[in-house]
Amino acid sequence: MGNIVAIVGRPNVGKSTFFNRLTESRQAIVDEASGVTRDRQYGKAEWNGKEFTVIDTGGYVKGSEDEFEGEIRKQVEIALEEANMILFVVDVTVGITDLDLAVASLLRRTKKPIYIIANKVDNPDRLADVAEFYNFGLGDVFAISSINGSGTGDLLDEIAKTLEDDIEEESDIPRIAIVGRPNVGKSSFVNTLIGKERNIVTPIAGTTRDAVGTRYNSYGFDFILTDTAGLRKKSKVEEDIEFYSVMRSIRAIENADVCVILIEALEGMMAQDMNIYQLAIKNKKGIVIMVNKWDLVENKGTNTMKEFKEAILERIAPFTDVPIIFTSVIEKQRIHDVLKMAIQVYENRIKKISTSELNKVMLPITEAFPPPSVKGKFIKIKYVTMMPTYKPTFVFYCNHPQYIKEQYKRYIENRLREKFDFTGVPIQIFFRKK
């Protein structure tokens, strides 16, 4: 089960800088002017062995200060519905504003853990002003400075304590999630698969309340399909669809074994497609890329598909061992190929290779081409084993693991893929001292 932590608060309190600090990235575009966060508001964070997804709701608010109250209401409501925990960011240099009060009153309705983050406590003099935020009556206030990072450690300790352990069970039945931007054809794809065969489809409650799993067994397939499309009640359609789709995709990715990422042939791999792809990799999920609406591409020549494929592989590098399938849902072209491939990727992901076989294959490779020596020290890899985890993880034991460079790691990964077929599956490689 995935842990989702949502950041809420009015504009200009430093949500994006705080988000960057948690996810150790510079993903969000931060500018001093109000409301300039754009796109890419979700990332992975890890602390004390706990992993969680962080969502900065700020960037999804469109509009000026005056229109803001309605917008922020939506953000907070979505966050309350979808996240496991809420981080409410306020600005210590300004104190409590009407908008902060509006957010606080929405947050009082939930039983979920809420932490108040008093940001911009950049010097000790400002610590005294933090007490004011206890007036919200929402619980603990953490004084932090997103700019220099002070106070974030204590906060993360607290977050890690509260979050559930993210243990993925091996499922007997593959869980396949169909993810992608709105309007790329997710619903049509799912309907084509299950629409006509409603009788062989048993709805089962998904592991989460929202993305509903459907048991699909037909044409020799048997898996649980998670569809992120078309799950909103009609009354809520006017909410920010894009933001919802992102929340949904994150949930679905975290609860799946394999993600089928739908992209549109006429548009190619867009920024949001890339985000979804990166998130699937960070979660170490199996991946199949499905290029839909291939029938709409005009003047196709003998090389059109090859060129399109190469363009995608260039975008998604360095991890390019990913199946790409060109489909037309409307014309029912290659739809079952997608399912076949998704099952194959699932098999690759749960595959276990015995230590004896691994050593028989990999040790001659490392002997023929050892890691370059560093400072006159020769690195010798003694043996290799596969960890008993649900995501393929290999440990190479050697005498000087600290000297092994990224380049060599990639070389080893390519050899492993060559010899054992991990197509569609991110793998992890560690070098440890014997």
NORDAZI-V78716 format. One record per run of one state. SS is the DSSP state (a for helix, b for strand, c for the rest). FROM is the first residue (numbers start at 1). TO is the last residue. If there is no record, write none. Layout:
# NORDAZI-V78716
((SS	FROM	TO) (SS	FROM	TO))
This chain:
# NORDAZI-V78716
((c	1	3) (b	4	8) (c	9	14) (a	15	23) (c	24	41) (b	42	47) (c	48	49) (b	50	56) (a	57	60) (c	61	67) (a	68	82) (c	83	84) (b	85	91) (c	92	97) (a	98	107) (c	108	112) (b	113	119) (c	120	123) (a	124	136) (c	137	140) (b	141	143) (c	144	151) (a	152	162) (c	163	173) (b	174	179) (c	180	185) (a	186	194) (c	195	197) (a	198	200) (b	201	204) (c	205	212) (b	213	218) (c	219	220) (b	221	227) (c	228	233) (a	234	236) (c	237	240) (a	241	254) (c	255	257) (b	258	264) (c	265	267) (b	268	268) (c	269	270) (a	271	282) (c	283	285) (b	286	292) (c	293	293) (a	294	296) (c	297	303) (a	304	316) (c	317	322) (b	323	326) (c	327	327) (b	328	328) (c	329	332) (b	333	333) (c	334	334) (a	335	350) (c	351	354) (a	355	368) (c	369	373) (b	374	374) (c	375	376) (b	377	377) (c	378	380) (b	381	386) (c	387	392) (b	393	398) (c	399	400) (a	401	403) (c	404	405) (a	406	420) (c	421	424) (b	425	425) (c	426	427) (b	428	433) (c	434	434))
